[in-house]
């Protein structure tokens, strides 16, 4: 709510200190204000009350080809050993 009031206040101050605004200036200020208010509403919206993030990551053994195996992703495939 406070961000929306701040956005409107800034738009009004820009309009007031513009001097003699043209129709295009008024239109641009209004469009920018509507975009900012829409963004504030979108970001400020809370997720539904029953929503729980899915954090169930399957366990992986060290040598399987799983995409969840971070050690293999970092070190790459096993290279042939040059030592006997």
Biopython code that builds the backbone (N, CA, C, O; Angstrom):
import numpy as np
from Bio.PDB.StructureBuilder import StructureBuilder

atoms = [
    (1, "UNK", "N", (0.823, -1.189, 0.000)),
    (1, "UNK", "CA", (0.000, 0.000, 0.000)),
    (1, "UNK", "C", (0.872, 1.260, 0.000)),
    (1, "UNK", "O", (0.602, 2.221, -0.720)),
    (2, "UNK", "N", (1.923, 1.229, 0.824)),
    (2, "UNK", "CA", (2.785, 2.404, 0.921)),
    (2, "UNK", "C", (3.551, 2.635, -0.387)),
    (2, "UNK", "O", (3.775, 3.780, -0.781)),
    (3, "UNK", "N", (3.951, 1.553, -1.055)),
    (3, "UNK", "CA", (4.664, 1.720, -2.325)),
    (3, "UNK", "C", (3.758, 2.314, -3.400)),
    (3, "UNK", "O", (4.204, 3.117, -4.219)),
    (4, "UNK", "N", (2.500, 1.923, -3.395)),
    (4, "UNK", "CA", (1.548, 2.482, -4.349)),
    (4, "UNK", "C", (1.322, 3.970, -4.108)),
    (4, "UNK", "O", (1.272, 4.755, -5.054)),
    (5, "UNK", "N", (1.186, 4.351, -2.853)),
    (5, "UNK", "CA", (1.004, 5.772, -2.515)),
    (5, "UNK", "C", (2.247, 6.565, -2.896)),
    (5, "UNK", "O", (2.148, 7.686, -3.397)),
    (6, "UNK", "N", (3.416, 5.980, -2.657)),
    (6, "UNK", "CA", (4.666, 6.645, -3.026)),
    (6, "UNK", "C", (4.765, 6.829, -4.534)),
    (6, "UNK", "O", (5.196, 7.884, -5.000)),
    (7, "UNK", "N", (4.373, 5.820, -5.298)),
    (7, "UNK", "CA", (4.419, 5.916, -6.760)),
    (7, "UNK", "C", (3.484, 7.008, -7.273)),
    (7, "UNK", "O", (3.848, 7.773, -8.165)),
    (8, "UNK", "N", (2.280, 7.079, -6.709)),
    (8, "UNK", "CA", (1.326, 8.118, -7.123)),
    (8, "UNK", "C", (1.853, 9.496, -6.748)),
    (8, "UNK", "O", (1.736, 10.440, -7.529)),
    (9, "UNK", "N", (2.432, 9.616, -5.557)),
    (9, "UNK", "CA", (2.978, 10.899, -5.117)),
    (9, "UNK", "C", (4.105, 11.362, -6.037)),
    (9, "UNK", "O", (4.174, 12.537, -6.398)),
    (10, "UNK", "N", (4.977, 10.450, -6.410)),
    (10, "UNK", "CA", (6.075, 10.813, -7.326)),
    (10, "UNK", "C", (5.525, 11.233, -8.682)),
    (10, "UNK", "O", (6.007, 12.197, -9.276)),
    (11, "UNK", "N", (4.513, 10.509, -9.177)),
    (11, "UNK", "CA", (3.914, 10.872, -10.469)),
    (11, "UNK", "C", (3.269, 12.256, -10.408)),
    (11, "UNK", "O", (3.380, 13.036, -11.353)),
    (12, "UNK", "N", (2.601, 12.558, -9.305)),
    (12, "UNK", "CA", (1.972, 13.877, -9.154)),
    (12, "UNK", "C", (3.029, 14.967, -9.074)),
    (12, "UNK", "O", (2.868, 16.029, -9.675)),
    (13, "UNK", "N", (4.109, 14.720, -8.337)),
    (13, "UNK", "CA", (5.176, 15.718, -8.248)),
    (13, "UNK", "C", (5.837, 15.949, -9.609)),
    (13, "UNK", "O", (6.150, 17.089, -9.953)),
    (14, "UNK", "N", (6.050, 14.894, -10.378)),
    (14, "UNK", "CA", (6.611, 15.058, -11.723)),
    (14, "UNK", "C", (5.657, 15.879, -12.582)),
    (14, "UNK", "O", (6.088, 16.746, -13.342)),
    (15, "UNK", "N", (4.362, 15.606, -12.459)),
    (15, "UNK", "CA", (3.367, 16.346, -13.230)),
    (15, "UNK", "C", (3.348, 17.825, -12.836)),
    (15, "UNK", "O", (3.265, 18.700, -13.698)),
    (16, "UNK", "N", (3.426, 18.100, -11.533)),
    (16, "UNK", "CA", (3.369, 19.488, -11.053)),
    (16, "UNK", "C", (4.602, 20.272, -11.484)),
    (16, "UNK", "O", (4.482, 21.399, -11.963)),
    (17, "UNK", "N", (5.797, 19.680, -11.318)),
    (17, "UNK", "CA", (7.024, 20.405, -11.619)),
    (17, "UNK", "C", (7.410, 20.362, -13.096)),
    (17, "UNK", "O", (8.459, 20.884, -13.474)),
    (18, "UNK", "N", (6.588, 19.755, -13.922)),
    (18, "UNK", "CA", (6.852, 19.693, -15.357)),
    (18, "UNK", "C", (6.666, 21.062, -16.014)),
    (18, "UNK", "O", (7.202, 21.300, -17.096)),
    (19, "UNK", "N", (5.944, 21.932, -15.400)),
    (19, "UNK", "CA", (5.660, 23.231, -16.010)),
    (19, "UNK", "C", (4.327, 23.135, -16.739)),
    (19, "UNK", "O", (3.292, 22.870, -16.127)),
    (20, "UNK", "N", (4.359, 23.350, -18.031)),
    (20, "UNK", "CA", (3.157, 23.224, -18.847)),
    (20, "UNK", "C", (3.262, 21.909, -19.615)),
    (20, "UNK", "O", (3.843, 21.867, -20.700)),
    (21, "UNK", "N", (2.702, 20.836, -19.058)),
    (21, "UNK", "CA", (2.850, 19.533, -19.712)),
    (21, "UNK", "C", (1.957, 19.415, -20.950)),
    (21, "UNK", "O", (0.843, 19.939, -20.987)),
    (22, "UNK", "N", (2.465, 18.730, -21.935)),
    (22, "UNK", "CA", (1.664, 18.471, -23.131)),
    (22, "UNK", "C", (0.829, 17.214, -22.899)),
    (22, "UNK", "O", (0.976, 16.539, -21.880)),
    (23, "UNK", "N", (-0.025, 16.917, -23.827)),
    (23, "UNK", "CA", (-0.844, 15.709, -23.718)),
    (23, "UNK", "C", (0.010, 14.454, -23.729)),
    (23, "UNK", "O", (-0.302, 13.482, -23.042)),
    (24, "UNK", "N", (1.085, 14.470, -24.505)),
    (24, "UNK", "CA", (1.985, 13.327, -24.567)),
    (24, "UNK", "C", (2.684, 13.106, -23.223)),
    (24, "UNK", "O", (2.871, 11.968, -22.791)),
    (25, "UNK", "N", (3.063, 14.199, -22.573)),
    (25, "UNK", "CA", (3.718, 14.082, -21.264)),
    (25, "UNK", "C", (2.765, 13.470, -20.246)),
    (25, "UNK", "O", (3.157, 12.595, -19.473)),
    (26, "UNK", "N", (1.527, 13.921, -20.244)),
    (26, "UNK", "CA", (0.526, 13.373, -19.324)),
    (26, "UNK", "C", (0.312, 11.891, -19.605)),
    (26, "UNK", "O", (0.202, 11.091, -18.675)),
    (27, "UNK", "N", (0.252, 11.524, -20.872)),
    (27, "UNK", "CA", (0.061, 10.123, -21.252)),
    (27, "UNK", "C", (1.243, 9.257, -20.811)),
    (27, "UNK", "O", (1.043, 8.157, -20.296)),
    (28, "UNK", "N", (2.460, 9.738, -21.005)),
    (28, "UNK", "CA", (3.649, 8.983, -20.605)),
    (28, "UNK", "C", (3.698, 8.824, -19.095)),
    (28, "UNK", "O", (4.003, 7.736, -18.606)),
    (29, "UNK", "N", (3.406, 9.879, -18.344)),
    (29, "UNK", "CA", (3.392, 9.790, -16.878)),
    (29, "UNK", "C", (2.343, 8.781, -16.428)),
    (29, "UNK", "O", (2.604, 7.982, -15.529)),
    (30, "UNK", "N", (1.164, 8.804, -17.036)),
    (30, "UNK", "CA", (0.092, 7.879, -16.654)),
    (30, "UNK", "C", (0.463, 6.430, -16.980)),
    (30, "UNK", "O", (0.205, 5.534, -16.177)),
    (31, "UNK", "N", (1.059, 6.196, -18.134)),
    (31, "UNK", "CA", (1.444, 4.831, -18.513)),
    (31, "UNK", "C", (2.521, 4.296, -17.579)),
    (31, "UNK", "O", (2.451, 3.149, -17.137)),
    (32, "UNK", "N", (3.525, 5.133, -17.275)),
    (32, "UNK", "CA", (4.585, 4.696, -16.356)),
    (32, "UNK", "C", (4.009, 4.424, -14.974)),
    (32, "UNK", "O", (4.397, 3.450, -14.328)),
    (33, "UNK", "N", (3.091, 5.266, -14.511)),
    (33, "UNK", "CA", (2.467, 5.059, -13.204)),
    (33, "UNK", "C", (1.679, 3.754, -13.172)),
    (33, "UNK", "O", (1.749, 3.017, -12.188)),
    (34, "UNK", "N", (0.936, 3.460, -14.226)),
    (34, "UNK", "CA", (0.171, 2.217, -14.261)),
    (34, "UNK", "C", (1.089, 0.994, -14.275)),
    (34, "UNK", "O", (0.782, -0.013, -13.637)),
    (35, "UNK", "N", (2.195, 1.069, -14.985)),
    (35, "UNK", "CA", (3.143, -0.044, -14.999)),
    (35, "UNK", "C", (3.769, -0.253, -13.624)),
    (35, "UNK", "O", (3.922, -1.390, -13.177)),
    (36, "UNK", "N", (4.132, 0.839, -12.953)),
    (36, "UNK", "CA", (4.724, 0.723, -11.614)),
    (36, "UNK", "C", (3.706, 0.165, -10.636)),
    (36, "UNK", "O", (4.047, -0.697, -9.825)),
    (37, "UNK", "N", (2.467, 0.632, -10.690)),
    (37, "UNK", "CA", (1.435, 0.116, -9.787)),
    (37, "UNK", "C", (1.149, -1.360, -10.053)),
    (37, "UNK", "O", (0.928, -2.124, -9.114)),
    (38, "UNK", "N", (1.151, -1.764, -11.310)),
    (38, "UNK", "CA", (0.961, -3.174, -11.634)),
    (38, "UNK", "C", (2.101, -4.031, -11.112)),
    (38, "UNK", "O", (1.877, -5.132, -10.609)),
    (39, "UNK", "N", (3.315, -3.532, -11.231)),
    (39, "UNK", "CA", (4.476, -4.257, -10.724)),
    (39, "UNK", "C", (4.432, -4.374, -9.207)),
    (39, "UNK", "O", (4.766, -5.422, -8.654)),
    (40, "UNK", "N", (4.020, -3.302, -8.528)),
    (40, "UNK", "CA", (3.896, -3.339, -7.065)),
    (40, "UNK", "C", (2.849, -4.366, -6.651)),
    (40, "UNK", "O", (3.062, -5.113, -5.696)),
    (41, "UNK", "N", (1.735, -4.411, -7.350)),
    (41, "UNK", "CA", (0.699, -5.393, -7.028)),
    (41, "UNK", "C", (1.162, -6.818, -7.290)),
    (41, "UNK", "O", (0.863, -7.723, -6.510)),
    (42, "UNK", "N", (1.883, -7.022, -8.372)),
    (42, "UNK", "CA", (2.360, -8.355, -8.720)),
    (42, "UNK", "C", (3.385, -8.860, -7.708)),
    (42, "UNK", "O", (3.311, -10.008, -7.268)),
    (43, "UNK", "N", (4.328, -8.016, -7.344)),
    (43, "UNK", "CA", (5.363, -8.417, -6.400)),
    (43, "UNK", "C", (4.802, -8.525, -4.988)),
    (43, "UNK", "O", (5.225, -9.392, -4.223)),
    (44, "UNK", "N", (3.873, -7.673, -4.636)),
    (44, "UNK", "CA", (3.340, -7.658, -3.281)),
    (44, "UNK", "C", (2.315, -8.729, -2.991)),
    (44, "UNK", "O", (1.877, -8.862, -1.848)),
    (45, "UNK", "N", (1.922, -9.493, -3.986)),
    (45, "UNK", "CA", (0.912, -10.528, -3.799)),
    (45, "UNK", "C", (1.496, -11.696, -3.027)),
    (45, "UNK", "O", (2.614, -12.130, -3.306)),
    (46, "UNK", "N", (0.741, -12.214, -2.049)),
    (46, "UNK", "CA", (1.190, -13.361, -1.268)),
    (46, "UNK", "C", (0.783, -14.645, -1.984)),
    (46, "UNK", "O", (-0.235, -14.676, -2.676)),
    (47, "UNK", "N", (1.577, -15.709, -1.820)),
    (47, "UNK", "CA", (1.209, -16.980, -2.442)),
    (47, "UNK", "C", (-0.029, -17.548, -1.768)),
    (47, "UNK", "O", (-0.332, -17.172, -0.635)),
    (48, "UNK", "N", (-0.759, -18.451, -2.436)),
    (48, "UNK", "CA", (-1.933, -19.062, -1.821)),
    (48, "UNK", "C", (-1.573, -19.731, -0.504)),
    (48, "UNK", "O", (-0.446, -20.195, -0.330)),
    (49, "UNK", "N", (-2.527, -19.785, 0.429)),
    (49, "UNK", "CA", (-2.244, -20.271, 1.776)),
    (49, "UNK", "C", (-1.856, -21.746, 1.801)),
    (49, "UNK", "O", (-1.087, -22.148, 2.674)),
    (50, "UNK", "N", (-2.356, -22.565, 0.880)),
    (50, "UNK", "CA", (-2.047, -23.986, 0.876)),
    (50, "UNK", "C", (-0.802, -24.334, 0.088)),
    (50, "UNK", "O", (-0.461, -25.511, -0.035)),
    (51, "UNK", "N", (-0.114, -23.337, -0.450)),
    (51, "UNK", "CA", (1.041, -23.596, -1.308)),
    (51, "UNK", "C", (2.264, -23.931, -0.476)),
    (51, "UNK", "O", (2.657, -23.164, 0.403)),
    (52, "UNK", "N", (2.863, -25.077, -0.755)),
    (52, "UNK", "CA", (4.115, -25.476, -0.124)),
    (52, "UNK", "C", (5.122, -25.746, -1.238)),
    (52, "UNK", "O", (4.820, -26.506, -2.158)),
    (53, "UNK", "N", (6.307, -25.145, -1.180)),
    (53, "UNK", "CA", (7.296, -25.395, -2.235)),
    (53, "UNK", "C", (7.751, -26.846, -2.224)),
    (53, "UNK", "O", (7.878, -27.455, -1.161)),
    (54, "UNK", "N", (7.995, -27.398, -3.406)),
    (54, "UNK", "CA", (8.434, -28.782, -3.545)),
    (54, "UNK", "C", (9.949, -28.832, -3.409)),
    (54, "UNK", "O", (10.676, -28.472, -4.335)),
    (55, "UNK", "N", (10.422, -29.283, -2.243)),
    (55, "UNK", "CA", (11.852, -29.333, -1.987)),
    (55, "UNK", "C", (12.358, -30.765, -1.879)),
    (55, "UNK", "O", (13.434, -31.002, -1.330)),
    (56, "UNK", "N", (11.591, -31.722, -2.399)),
    (56, "UNK", "CA", (11.964, -33.123, -2.303)),
    (56, "UNK", "C", (12.961, -33.455, -3.409)),
    (56, "UNK", "O", (12.573, -33.658, -4.559)),
    (57, "UNK", "N", (14.246, -33.509, -3.059)),
    (57, "UNK", "CA", (15.292, -33.832, -4.012)),
    (57, "UNK", "C", (15.738, -35.263, -3.730)),
    (57, "UNK", "O", (16.123, -35.574, -2.603)),
    (58, "UNK", "N", (15.694, -36.136, -4.730)),
    (58, "UNK", "CA", (16.075, -37.516, -4.479)),
    (58, "UNK", "C", (17.571, -37.650, -4.166)),
    (58, "UNK", "O", (18.399, -36.897, -4.678)),
    (59, "UNK", "N", (17.889, -38.618, -3.319)),
    (59, "UNK", "CA", (19.282, -38.859, -2.973)),
    (59, "UNK", "C", (19.979, -39.553, -4.138)),
    (59, "UNK", "O", (19.347, -40.294, -4.891)),
    (60, "UNK", "N", (21.267, -39.317, -4.286)),
    (60, "UNK", "CA", (22.032, -39.922, -5.375)),
    (60, "UNK", "C", (23.269, -40.581, -4.798)),
    (60, "UNK", "O", (23.882, -40.075, -3.858)),
    (61, "UNK", "N", (23.623, -41.712, -5.375)),
    (61, "UNK", "CA", (24.864, -42.345, -4.952)),
    (61, "UNK", "C", (26.020, -41.634, -5.647)),
    (61, "UNK", "O", (25.803, -40.982, -6.668)),
    (62, "UNK", "N", (27.237, -41.740, -5.126)),
    (62, "UNK", "CA", (28.356, -40.969, -5.682)),
    (62, "UNK", "C", (28.692, -41.267, -7.139)),
    (62, "UNK", "O", (29.212, -40.388, -7.827)),
    (63, "UNK", "N", (28.412, -42.482, -7.642)),
    (63, "UNK", "CA", (28.856, -42.821, -8.983)),
    (63, "UNK", "C", (27.739, -43.008, -10.002)),
    (63, "UNK", "O", (28.001, -43.478, -11.110)),
    (64, "UNK", "N", (26.520, -42.660, -9.666)),
    (64, "UNK", "CA", (25.474, -42.829, -10.691)),
    (64, "UNK", "C", (25.465, -41.605, -11.610)),
    (64, "UNK", "O", (26.096, -40.592, -11.307)),
    (65, "UNK", "N", (24.773, -41.698, -12.692)),
    (65, "UNK", "CA", (24.740, -40.625, -13.672)),
    (65, "UNK", "C", (23.636, -39.621, -13.411)),
    (65, "UNK", "O", (23.162, -38.966, -14.339)),
    (66, "UNK", "N", (23.226, -39.492, -12.175)),
    (66, "UNK", "CA", (22.112, -38.624, -11.824)),
    (66, "UNK", "C", (22.478, -37.151, -12.005)),
    (66, "UNK", "O", (23.606, -36.753, -11.715)),
    (67, "UNK", "N", (21.525, -36.336, -12.488)),
    (67, "UNK", "CA", (21.810, -34.897, -12.593)),
    (67, "UNK", "C", (21.936, -34.247, -11.221)),
    (67, "UNK", "O", (22.405, -33.114, -11.114)),
    (68, "UNK", "N", (21.521, -34.954, -10.168)),
    (68, "UNK", "CA", (21.609, -34.392, -8.819)),
    (68, "UNK", "C", (22.977, -34.659, -8.196)),
    (68, "UNK", "O", (23.248, -34.198, -7.087)),
    (69, "UNK", "N", (23.833, -35.388, -8.885)),
    (69, "UNK", "CA", (25.149, -35.718, -8.361)),
    (69, "UNK", "C", (26.082, -34.547, -8.651)),
    (69, "UNK", "O", (26.631, -34.447, -9.748)),
    (70, "UNK", "N", (26.262, -33.674, -7.685)),
    (70, "UNK", "CA", (27.048, -32.461, -7.894)),
    (70, "UNK", "C", (28.546, -32.745, -8.017)),
    (70, "UNK", "O", (29.251, -32.018, -8.717)),
    (71, "UNK", "N", (29.039, -33.782, -7.352)),
    (71, "UNK", "CA", (30.455, -34.079, -7.438)),
    (71, "UNK", "C", (30.828, -34.449, -8.872)),
    (71, "UNK", "O", (31.872, -34.037, -9.377)),
    (72, "UNK", "N", (29.973, -35.220, -9.514)),
    (72, "UNK", "CA", (30.257, -35.622, -10.892)),
    (72, "UNK", "C", (30.104, -34.433, -11.838)),
    (72, "UNK", "O", (30.854, -34.306, -12.805)),
    (73, "UNK", "N", (29.121, -33.552, -11.555)),
    (73, "UNK", "CA", (28.911, -32.396, -12.417)),
    (73, "UNK", "C", (30.092, -31.437, -12.340)),
    (73, "UNK", "O", (30.423, -30.780, -13.326)),
    (74, "UNK", "N", (30.726, -31.353, -11.183)),
    (74, "UNK", "CA", (31.841, -30.434, -11.021)),
    (74, "UNK", "C", (33.132, -31.035, -11.557)),
    (74, "UNK", "O", (33.890, -30.354, -12.248)),
    (75, "UNK", "N", (33.392, -32.313, -11.246)),
    (75, "UNK", "CA", (34.667, -32.901, -11.615)),
    (75, "UNK", "C", (34.647, -33.515, -13.020)),
    (75, "UNK", "O", (35.709, -33.822, -13.562)),
    (76, "UNK", "N", (33.494, -33.697, -13.606)),
    (76, "UNK", "CA", (33.408, -34.259, -14.943)),
    (76, "UNK", "C", (33.465, -35.763, -14.917)),
    (76, "UNK", "O", (33.483, -36.357, -13.839)),
    (77, "UNK", "N", (33.493, -36.403, -16.076)),
    (77, "UNK", "CA", (33.525, -37.859, -16.113)),
    (77, "UNK", "C", (34.871, -38.376, -15.598)),
    (77, "UNK", "O", (35.870, -37.658, -15.569)),
    (78, "UNK", "N", (34.857, -39.643, -15.195)),
    (78, "UNK", "CA", (36.100, -40.239, -14.692)),
    (78, "UNK", "C", (37.096, -40.393, -15.828)),
    (78, "UNK", "O", (36.775, -40.932, -16.887)),
    (79, "UNK", "N", (38.308, -39.912, -15.590)),
    (79, "UNK", "CA", (39.367, -40.019, -16.598)),
    (79, "UNK", "C", (40.166, -41.302, -16.332)),
    (79, "UNK", "O", (40.284, -41.723, -15.182)),
    (80, "UNK", "N", (40.708, -41.919, -17.372)),
    (80, "UNK", "CA", (41.536, -43.106, -17.142)),
    (80, "UNK", "C", (42.765, -42.748, -16.335)),
    (80, "UNK", "O", (43.363, -41.690, -16.529)),
    (81, "UNK", "N", (43.125, -43.609, -15.456)),
    (81, "UNK", "CA", (44.282, -43.363, -14.596)),
    (81, "UNK", "C", (45.569, -43.638, -15.352)),
    (81, "UNK", "O", (45.653, -44.613, -16.099)),
    (82, "UNK", "N", (46.574, -42.789, -15.168)),
    (82, "UNK", "CA", (47.874, -43.006, -15.795)),
    (82, "UNK", "C", (48.824, -43.720, -14.846)),
    (82, "UNK", "O", (49.918, -44.112, -15.250)),
    (83, "UNK", "N", (48.429, -43.893, -13.605)),
    (83, "UNK", "CA", (49.253, -44.577, -12.607)),
    (83, "UNK", "C", (48.865, -46.040, -12.522)),
    (83, "UNK", "O", (47.677, -46.363, -12.552)),
    (84, "UNK", "N", (49.838, -46.932, -12.416)),
    (84, "UNK", "CA", (49.530, -48.377, -12.353)),
    (84, "UNK", "C", (48.850, -48.759, -11.060)),
    (84, "UNK", "O", (48.527, -49.929, -10.854)),
]
sb = StructureBuilder()
sb.init_structure("model")
sb.init_model(0)
sb.init_chain("A")
sb.init_seg("    ")
for serial, (resi, resn, name, xyz) in enumerate(atoms, 1):
    if name == "N":
        sb.init_residue(resn, " ", resi, " ")
    sb.init_atom(name, np.array(xyz, "f"), 0.0, 1.0, " ", f" {name:<3s}", serial, name[0])
structure = sb.get_structure()
